[in-house]
Amino acid sequence: MPEIISPHKTARYSEPVRSALDLVESLIVEGLRHGHFDYSLTCELGTNGRRLLIVKAGKSHKFTVEAIDVPR
């Protein structure tokens, strides 16, 4: 079972990570209201340890996370 993240634990995330988590949460809630959804998440390793997180949900939402901002 996946770990449930409390709001206190997520408060320390950088802005791009927090924005991505907020988007994914809102997409799931919206999908549950409609009764169906199909989303995908991908992550690519870029230069200097950057991560490019792509959320595909009708359109693509892209988030660049710096290596220093990757949660440990």
Buried (B, 14 or more C-beta within 10 A) or exposed (E): EEEEEEEEEBEEBBEBBBBBBEBBEEBEEEBEEEEEBEEEEEEEEEEEEBBEBBBEBEEEBEBEBBEEBEEE
